Amino acid sequence: MIYNFLYPLHETISFFNVFQYITFRTVWALLTALIVTILIGPRFIRWLKRIKFGQYIQDDGVEAHHQKAGTPTMGGLLILAGVLISVFLWADLSNLYVWLTVWVLVGFGLVGFLDDYLKITRKQNKGLSAKAKLIGQILVALGAMTLLILLEPNKATTLSFPFFKAWQPDLGWFYVPFAVVVMLGASNGVNLTDGLDGLAIVPMIVAVGCFAIFVYVTGNAVMAEHLLVPHVKGVGEVAVFCGALVGAGLGFLWFNAYPAQVFMGDVGSLSLGGTLGFIAILAKQEIVLLIAGGLFVIETLSVILQVGFFKMSGGKRIFKMAPIHHHFELKGIPESKIIIRFWILSILFALAALSTLKLR
């Protein structure tokens, strides 16, 4: 909104020319979302306590987690508020990619909200059925990809590989279901990781910060040509959205750091993960998402391996408990140490992903 109102004035007042720069608006989007989230956070948490929107802990979970029962949940709404306010202020609201990213954030957030709301009203740790949740996620993802192809018919359906940049196979219409799988995988990966205080939000911040660079490069014709990555005109504006998401994530971490005052809930984890997947799609770096989001991949694989081995072996387990962060908890490693070590891993994965920009 600020860009759309003030940048046109640059012809008469040269100062307003600064609003054309994506980097400038990305930084201010980050700061705005951070300030908004921190300012409204305390009142929001008190409101959640007043309406008794507290977390329910499953009986067969880690015993130490029972003391967290009743901690306000659905804190993801705080993140969404910070992101949306900041994006509407600093992004170019005539940009298609910005609106589609908003669609994914809000759509996946709505699915998560319904899941959280049912858990609270039913007073148990069971919300939407797995089938209903999956259908909701698929509908949102399909809607985003359908709109993207209809409104941007020149959208490339090729797949880019970080280590073989000259090889870009065209998936054609198969790209749509592939993109849906990317969004669902990212969404559920973040959801599975969100099991300890601050465990999911920092790797999310790091991954989004990483993809802010990717979308900026993808949207810049000169940089894209130099680094041999696909150029998508206009997609660089999504970097402003990434800045807002990083800022809101940092603001949420202010309250979610161990010991957490609020949990993000599925409204946060599903929406953030789905949005991360969509940003990777816009940047044409779907494969790189496996690297940048390596921690989410590990958490997801630990669940898949645990369930698969349990069924095949007749009840035996690979891990004490899945996702894998619970395995380390049951081995006696303090929660805070697990969280920080996983944060370090997420930073290393992001650095590895960024290094692929220079690989030919």
C-alpha positions as CSV (number, residue, x, y, z in Angstrom):
1,M,0.0,0.0,0.0
2,I,2.8,2.4,0.9
3,Y,4.6,1.4,-2.4
4,N,1.4,1.9,-4.5
5,F,0.6,5.3,-3.0
6,L,4.1,6.8,-2.5
7,Y,6.2,5.5,-5.3
8,P,4.2,7.3,-8.1
9,L,5.2,10.5,-6.3
10,H,8.9,9.9,-7.2
11,E,8.6,12.0,-10.3
12,T,8.0,15.1,-8.3
13,I,9.8,14.2,-5.0
14,S,12.9,12.2,-5.7
15,F,13.0,10.7,-2.2
16,F,10.1,8.4,-2.9
17,N,12.2,6.7,-5.6
18,V,13.6,4.6,-2.7
19,F,10.4,2.6,-2.6
20,Q,11.1,1.0,-6.0
21,Y,13.8,-1.1,-4.4
22,I,12.7,-4.5,-3.2
23,T,15.6,-4.8,-0.8
24,F,14.5,-1.6,1.0
25,R,10.9,-2.7,1.3
26,T,11.9,-6.2,2.4
27,V,13.9,-4.8,5.3
28,W,11.0,-2.6,6.4
29,A,8.5,-5.4,5.9
30,L,10.6,-7.5,8.3
31,L,10.9,-4.7,10.9
32,T,7.2,-3.8,10.6
33,A,6.1,-7.4,11.1
34,L,8.5,-7.9,14.0
35,I,7.2,-4.7,15.8
36,V,3.5,-5.5,15.2
37,T,3.9,-9.1,16.4
38,I,5.7,-8.1,19.6
39,L,3.3,-5.2,20.4
40,I,0.1,-7.2,20.0
41,G,1.5,-10.5,21.3
42,P,0.9,-9.9,25.1
43,R,-2.7,-8.9,24.6
44,F,-3.3,-11.7,22.1
45,I,-1.9,-14.3,24.6
46,R,-4.1,-12.9,27.4
47,W,-7.1,-13.2,25.1
48,L,-6.3,-16.8,24.3
49,K,-6.1,-17.5,28.1
50,R,-9.3,-15.7,28.7
51,I,-11.3,-17.8,26.1
52,K,-9.4,-20.9,27.3
53,F,-7.8,-21.8,24.0
54,G,-5.2,-24.0,25.7
55,Q,-3.1,-26.9,24.4
56,Y,-4.2,-30.5,25.1
57,I,-1.4,-33.0,25.6
58,Q,-1.9,-36.7,24.5
59,D,-1.6,-39.2,27.2
60,D,0.9,-41.4,25.4
61,G,3.3,-38.5,24.7
62,V,6.4,-37.5,26.5
63,E,5.7,-37.3,30.2
64,A,7.5,-34.0,30.7
65,H,5.1,-32.3,28.2
66,H,2.1,-32.7,30.6
67,Q,3.2,-29.6,32.5
68,K,2.6,-27.7,29.2
69,A,-1.1,-28.6,29.1
70,G,-3.2,-25.4,29.0
71,T,-0.5,-23.3,27.4
72,P,-2.3,-21.0,24.9
73,T,-2.3,-22.3,21.4
74,M,-3.3,-21.0,17.9
75,G,-0.4,-18.5,18.2
76,G,-0.1,-18.9,14.4
77,L,-2.8,-16.3,14.2
78,L,-0.4,-13.8,15.6
79,I,2.2,-14.7,12.9
80,L,-0.5,-14.4,10.1
81,A,-1.6,-11.0,11.5
82,G,2.0,-9.7,11.5
83,V,2.7,-11.0,8.0
84,L,-0.5,-9.7,6.4
85,I,-0.3,-6.2,8.0
86,S,3.3,-5.8,6.9
87,V,2.7,-7.2,3.4
88,F,-0.3,-4.9,2.8
89,L,1.9,-2.0,3.8
90,W,5.1,-2.7,2.0
91,A,4.4,-5.0,-1.0
92,D,3.4,-4.1,-4.5
93,L,-0.3,-5.0,-4.3
94,S,-0.6,-5.1,-8.1
95,N,1.7,-8.1,-8.1
96,L,0.0,-11.5,-8.8
97,Y,2.6,-13.6,-7.0
98,V,2.2,-11.6,-3.8
99,W,-1.6,-12.3,-3.8
100,L,-1.2,-16.0,-4.6
101,T,1.2,-16.3,-1.7
102,V,-1.3,-14.6,0.6
103,W,-3.9,-17.1,-0.7
104,V,-1.7,-20.1,0.3
105,L,-0.9,-18.6,3.7
106,V,-4.5,-17.9,4.5
107,G,-5.9,-21.0,2.9
108,F,-3.6,-23.4,4.7
109,G,-4.1,-21.3,7.9
110,L,-7.8,-21.9,7.6
111,V,-7.4,-25.6,7.5
112,G,-5.1,-25.4,10.5
113,F,-7.5,-23.2,12.3
114,L,-10.4,-25.6,11.9
115,D,-8.1,-28.4,13.2
116,D,-7.1,-26.4,16.3
117,Y,-10.6,-25.2,17.0
118,L,-12.0,-28.8,17.0
119,K,-9.2,-29.9,19.3
120,I,-10.1,-27.2,21.8
121,T,-13.9,-27.5,21.6
122,R,-13.7,-31.3,21.9
123,K,-11.1,-31.0,24.7
124,Q,-8.8,-33.6,23.3
125,N,-5.8,-33.8,21.0
126,K,-7.9,-34.8,17.9
127,G,-9.2,-32.3,15.5
128,L,-9.9,-32.8,11.8
129,S,-9.5,-36.3,10.5
130,A,-6.3,-37.0,8.5
131,K,-8.4,-37.3,5.4
132,A,-10.3,-34.0,5.9
133,K,-7.1,-32.2,6.6
134,L,-5.4,-33.6,3.5
135,I,-8.4,-32.7,1.3
136,G,-8.4,-29.1,2.7
137,Q,-4.7,-28.8,2.0
138,I,-5.0,-30.2,-1.5
139,L,-7.9,-27.8,-2.4
140,V,-5.9,-24.8,-1.3
141,A,-2.8,-26.0,-3.2
142,L,-4.8,-26.8,-6.3
143,G,-6.5,-23.4,-6.2
144,A,-3.1,-21.6,-6.0
145,M,-1.7,-23.6,-8.9
146,T,-4.8,-23.2,-11.0
147,L,-4.9,-19.5,-10.5
148,L,-1.1,-19.3,-11.2
149,I,-1.5,-21.1,-14.6
150,L,-4.7,-19.3,-15.6
151,L,-3.5,-15.8,-14.7
152,E,0.1,-16.4,-15.8
153,P,-0.1,-18.7,-18.8
154,N,3.6,-18.4,-19.5
155,K,4.5,-19.9,-16.2
156,A,7.2,-22.5,-16.8
157,T,6.4,-26.1,-15.9
158,T,10.1,-27.1,-16.0
159,L,11.9,-28.5,-13.1
160,S,15.3,-27.1,-12.1
161,F,18.1,-29.1,-10.5
162,P,20.8,-27.3,-8.4
163,F,23.7,-29.4,-9.5
164,F,22.7,-29.8,-13.1
165,K,21.4,-26.4,-14.1
166,A,21.5,-27.2,-17.9
167,W,19.0,-30.0,-17.3
168,Q,15.5,-28.7,-16.9
169,P,12.9,-31.4,-17.8
170,D,9.4,-30.0,-18.7
171,L,6.8,-31.8,-16.6
172,G,3.9,-30.2,-18.5
173,W,0.6,-30.7,-16.7
174,F,2.2,-33.1,-14.3
175,Y,3.8,-30.0,-12.8
176,V,0.5,-29.2,-11.1
177,P,0.3,-32.4,-9.0
178,F,4.0,-32.2,-8.4
179,A,3.6,-28.7,-7.0
180,V,0.7,-29.8,-4.8
181,V,2.9,-32.5,-3.4
182,V,5.6,-30.0,-2.7
183,M,3.2,-27.7,-0.7
184,L,1.7,-30.6,1.2
185,G,5.1,-32.1,2.0
186,A,6.4,-28.8,3.3
187,S,3.2,-28.1,5.3
188,N,3.1,-31.4,7.0
189,G,6.9,-31.4,7.6
190,V,6.7,-28.1,9.5
191,N,3.7,-29.5,11.4
192,L,5.6,-32.6,12.5
193,T,8.6,-30.5,13.6
194,D,6.4,-28.3,15.8
195,G,6.7,-30.4,18.9
196,L,9.1,-28.4,21.2
197,D,9.2,-24.8,22.2
198,G,10.6,-22.8,19.4
199,L,11.7,-25.9,17.5
200,A,9.8,-25.2,14.3
201,I,9.8,-21.4,14.0
202,V,13.5,-20.8,13.8
203,P,14.2,-23.4,11.0
204,M,11.2,-21.8,9.3
205,I,12.7,-18.3,9.7
206,V,16.0,-19.6,8.3
207,A,14.5,-21.4,5.3
208,V,12.3,-18.4,4.4
209,G,15.2,-16.1,4.7
210,C,17.1,-18.4,2.4
211,F,14.3,-18.4,-0.2
212,A,14.0,-14.6,0.0
213,I,17.4,-14.6,-1.7
214,F,16.3,-17.2,-4.2
215,V,13.1,-15.3,-5.3
216,Y,15.0,-12.0,-5.5
217,V,17.6,-13.6,-7.8
218,T,14.9,-15.4,-9.8
219,G,13.1,-12.1,-10.3
220,N,16.3,-10.2,-11.4
221,A,17.1,-10.9,-15.1
222,V,20.8,-10.1,-14.8
223,M,21.4,-12.1,-11.6
224,A,19.3,-15.1,-12.9
225,E,21.3,-15.2,-16.2
226,H,24.6,-14.9,-14.4
227,L,23.8,-17.7,-11.9
228,L,22.1,-19.9,-14.5
229,V,18.7,-20.0,-12.7
230,P,15.3,-19.6,-14.4
231,H,14.1,-16.0,-14.6
232,V,10.5,-15.3,-13.6
233,K,9.6,-11.7,-14.2
234,G,7.9,-10.0,-11.2
235,V,8.5,-12.9,-8.7
236,G,11.2,-10.9,-6.9
237,E,8.4,-9.0,-5.1
238,V,7.7,-12.1,-3.1
239,A,11.0,-11.3,-1.3
240,V,9.0,-8.5,0.5
241,F,6.6,-11.2,1.7
242,C,9.5,-13.3,2.9
243,G,10.8,-10.4,4.9
244,A,7.4,-10.0,6.5
245,L,7.3,-13.7,7.3
246,V,10.8,-13.6,8.9
247,G,9.9,-10.6,11.0
248,A,6.6,-12.1,12.2
249,G,8.5,-15.3,12.9
250,L,11.0,-13.5,15.1
251,G,8.2,-11.7,16.9
252,F,6.5,-15.0,17.6
253,L,9.8,-16.5,18.8
254,W,9.8,-13.7,21.4
255,F,6.9,-15.5,23.1
256,N,7.5,-19.1,21.9
257,A,11.1,-19.5,23.0
258,Y,11.6,-22.0,25.8
259,P,9.7,-22.0,28.0
260,A,6.9,-21.1,25.6
261,Q,4.2,-18.7,26.5
262,V,2.2,-19.7,23.4
263,F,2.2,-22.4,20.8
264,M,1.7,-21.8,17.1
265,G,-0.8,-24.7,16.6
266,D,-1.7,-26.1,13.3
267,V,-3.0,-22.7,12.1
268,G,0.7,-21.7,12.2
269,S,2.6,-24.8,11.2
270,L,0.4,-25.8,8.3
271,S,0.2,-22.3,6.9
272,L,3.9,-21.6,7.3
273,G,4.9,-24.9,5.7
274,G,2.5,-24.6,2.8
275,T,3.7,-21.1,2.1
276,L,7.3,-22.1,2.2
277,G,6.6,-24.8,-0.4
278,F,4.8,-22.3,-2.6
279,I,7.6,-19.8,-2.4
280,A,10.0,-22.6,-3.5
281,I,7.7,-23.2,-6.5
282,L,7.6,-19.5,-7.4
283,A,11.4,-19.4,-7.2
284,K,11.7,-22.5,-9.4
285,Q,13.8,-24.2,-6.7
286,E,11.6,-27.0,-5.6
287,I,14.5,-29.5,-5.3
288,V,16.5,-27.0,-3.3
289,L,13.7,-27.0,-0.7
290,L,14.8,-30.5,0.3
291,I,18.1,-29.0,1.3
292,A,17.0,-25.7,2.8
293,G,14.3,-27.5,4.7
294,G,16.5,-30.4,5.5
295,L,15.4,-30.5,9.2
296,F,11.8,-30.8,8.2
297,V,12.7,-33.6,5.8
298,I,14.5,-35.5,8.6
299,E,11.5,-35.1,11.0
300,T,9.2,-36.4,8.3
301,L,11.4,-39.3,7.3
302,S,11.7,-40.3,11.0
303,V,7.9,-40.7,11.2
304,I,7.6,-42.5,7.9
305,L,10.4,-45.0,8.9
306,Q,8.9,-45.5,12.3
307,V,5.4,-46.2,11.1
308,G,6.7,-48.4,8.2
309,F,9.1,-50.4,10.3
310,F,6.4,-50.8,13.1
311,K,4.0,-52.4,10.6
312,M,6.6,-54.6,8.8
313,S,8.2,-55.9,12.0
314,G,5.1,-56.6,13.9
315,G,5.4,-53.9,16.5
316,K,9.1,-53.1,16.7
317,R,10.4,-49.5,16.6
318,I,13.5,-47.8,15.2
319,F,13.2,-44.8,17.5
320,K,11.9,-44.6,21.0
321,M,9.3,-42.1,19.7
322,A,8.7,-40.2,16.5
323,P,9.2,-37.5,15.3
324,I,12.8,-37.8,16.0
325,H,13.0,-34.9,18.5
326,H,10.9,-36.9,20.9
327,H,13.4,-39.8,20.5
328,F,16.2,-37.6,21.8
329,E,13.9,-36.3,24.7
330,L,13.3,-39.9,25.8
331,K,17.1,-40.5,25.7
332,G,17.4,-37.9,28.4
333,I,18.7,-34.9,26.4
334,P,17.3,-31.6,27.8
335,E,14.6,-30.0,25.6
336,S,16.5,-26.7,25.3
337,K,19.6,-28.5,24.1
338,I,17.7,-30.4,21.4
339,I,16.1,-27.2,20.2
340,I,19.3,-25.3,19.9
341,R,21.1,-28.2,18.1
342,F,18.3,-28.5,15.6
343,W,18.4,-24.7,15.0
344,I,22.2,-25.1,14.2
345,L,21.3,-27.9,11.8
346,S,18.7,-25.7,10.1
347,I,21.3,-22.9,9.6
348,L,23.8,-25.4,8.1
349,F,21.1,-26.7,5.7
350,A,20.2,-23.2,4.6
351,L,23.9,-22.4,3.9
352,A,24.2,-25.5,1.9
353,A,21.1,-24.6,-0.1
354,L,22.5,-21.1,-0.8
355,S,25.8,-22.5,-2.0
356,T,23.9,-24.2,-4.9
357,L,23.5,-20.8,-6.5
358,K,27.1,-20.9,-7.5
359,L,27.1,-24.5,-8.6
360,R,27.1,-25.1,-12.4
